């Protein structure tokens, strides 16, 4: 079974002016990510690729394009973004048939109503998905303030009771919760990769311990994320701080309030850097203001991000 370690960006999804999948620019974007030495995987059908706006057919088409472009160079992780467990299991099986190497399983929105008081619900969601596929799965840990979160006890049950779950995308956004989850997972009898998604405090999470990075922000700064991850692996804190000082202001510009515009801003940054042709987004997202455009341009310049 594939294990997930290292820097795994979640790609963005360019659209045409009439808001259809822009295949040439998607392939261009994917090639740029794959050309960075140290990229250890590609994640598709996730938040960064605006999966909430995609039909089932579009999700399959996107996965087909990614699998074709990656061509076996690194593992492809496909998101399972569906609230109903049976429907999520079908998506998982379809992704395996399409050639995905792993699955990123999102929490069900049903969890919002208090699933933290019913930890068996998390296992009850993940287990049927695992039964539908032989692929390794990544459990998606939402922020500690979210109703969709998996608390530590539930996370441990999911990872220990379901063989397919081999990694966690850790986006608790709470360094105390992160360390609690990390220590609990390290104590299990099976290896579980912890992939940090702490894009606004990435250095802190890596110093505590992580097996990799899985983040949409990597779609713009994957070269710097590789440098940062490798510096921490070497315990070169001086170099890690130098790299983080370049990433952090740009991360703040991307993830400023309202948070929902985060990937919208990243796609705009790609266009401003000449790495894709345009930054169209599907409703309900809307284009960002001229002021934000200027802020992003300045942040990218300070970070010395390379142009396409």
Protein Blocks (a to p, Z undefined) as FASTA:
>chain_A
ZZdedjdddddddddfkopacfklmmmmmmmmmmpghiabdcehifknommlpcfklmmm
mmmmmmmmnnomaccddddddfblklmmmmmmmmmmnopabdcddddfklmnopmmmmml
mmmmmmmmmmmpcbdcddddddfkbckbccfklmmmmmmmmmklmbdcdfkopaklmmmm
mmmmmmpmbdcddddfbfklmmmmmmnopcbdcdfklmmmmmmmmmmmmmmmnopaklmm
mmmmmmmmmmmmmmpccfklmmmmmmmmmmmnopafbdcdcdfbdcddfklmmmmmmmmm
mnopacZZ
